[in-house]
Each structure stands twice: as structure tokens, then as C-alpha cells.
Amino acid sequence: MSEPAKNIQVAKMVAEGMAKCSSMSELQSVLENALSIIKENKDVKYGCYCDLEPDQKPTSCVIMVDRIPDCIYAQGFIRQGLNQWNCKYWNPV
């Protein structure tokens, strides 16, 4: 699951949890749970797996290093207002 999808999942969880809370302690529990999920996801490193040779390691996305013309996928994402999180080649390392 991509980072944005995880963030959306966490946001939905928080919203649903907040709607069910009847006390501040319940709300605090919902928020602490969401924060732990977010922190866990931030520790995951991502890289681009597009066109890798067998001995190569994933690299940073061309969008992040301002080399968008180097990748046909990045060019399309930028035109659509998207970023590397929408690319099937942007995955955990």
C-alpha cells in the first residue's frame, strides 16, 4: 500500500474513532493509535524499481531530484498533478 493510501486509511480510522468517542480518554487512545501507525510508516524507505538491472538497487524518484524528463511515468504524473506515490514502481526498499 502506498504512503498516501496508508495516510488516507489512518485519517478514516481517526474520523471513525472520533465519531464513536464519548470521552477525552477514548479520543486520546484513537489519536495515539493513529500516531503510532504514522510513525511506523515513516520508518519505511522507498525507492524506484523501474528499469532496474539484476545487480542494481532502487534509487530515488526523478521527481524528487528534479529530473522529470528522464522518466516517462514521472512526466505523466506531473501533468496530472500527481507524484511518485502514484507510481507502481515506487515501493519499499
C-alpha positions in Angstrom: 0.0 0.0 0.0 1.4 3.4 -0.9 2.1 6.1 1.6 -0.9 8.3 0.6 -3.2 5.3 0.8 -1.9 4.5 4.3 -2.4 8.1 5.3 -6.0 8.0 4.0 -6.6 4.8 5.9 -5.3 6.4 9.1 -7.4 9.5 8.5 -10.5 7.4 8.1 -9.7 5.4 11.2 -9.3 8.6 13.2 -12.5 10.1 11.8 -14.5 6.9 12.6 -12.9 6.7 16.0 -13.6 10.3 16.9 -17.2 9.8 15.9 -17.5 7.0 18.4 -15.6 8.7 21.3 -17.7 9.6 24.3 -14.8 10.8 26.4 -11.4 12.5 26.2 -9.6 9.3 27.2 -11.2 7.4 24.2 -10.2 10.3 21.9 -6.7 10.2 23.2 -6.5 6.5 22.6 -7.7 6.9 19.0 -5.1 9.6 18.3 -2.2 7.7 20.0 -3.0 4.7 17.8 -3.1 6.8 14.7 0.2 8.4 15.6 1.9 5.1 16.2 0.8 3.9 12.7 2.1 7.1 11.1 5.5 6.8 12.9 5.8 3.2 11.8 5.1 4.1 8.2 7.7 6.9 8.3 10.5 4.4 9.0 9.9 2.7 5.7 12.3 3.8 3.0 11.1 3.8 -0.6 12.9 3.6 -4.0 12.2 3.4 -7.7 12.3 -0.1 -9.1 11.7 1.0 -12.8 14.1 -0.5 -15.3 16.5 -2.0 -12.7 19.2 -4.4 -13.8 19.5 -7.5 -11.6 22.6 -6.1 -9.8 21.1 -2.6 -9.3 19.4 -1.2 -6.2 16.4 1.1 -6.2 17.1 4.8 -6.5 15.3 8.0 -5.6 12.5 9.1 -7.9 13.4 11.5 -10.7 10.5 13.8 -9.4 12.4 14.2 -6.1 15.7 15.2 -7.8 14.1 17.4 -10.5 15.0 15.1 -13.4 11.4 14.6 -14.6 12.3 14.4 -18.3 14.3 11.2 -17.5 11.1 9.2 -16.9 8.0 8.8 -19.0 6.0 7.9 -15.9 7.1 10.9 -14.0 6.2 13.2 -16.9 2.6 11.8 -16.9 2.2 12.1 -13.2 3.4 15.7 -13.2 1.0 16.6 -16.0 -1.9 15.1 -13.9 -0.8 16.8 -10.7 0.4 13.6 -9.1 3.7 12.4 -7.7 5.9 9.3 -7.1 3.3 7.9 -4.7 1.0 7.2 -7.6 3.7 5.1 -9.4 3.7 1.3 -9.4 7.5 1.4 -9.4 7.8 3.4 -6.1 8.0 0.7 -3.5 9.6 -0.1 -0.1 13.3 -0.9 -0.4 
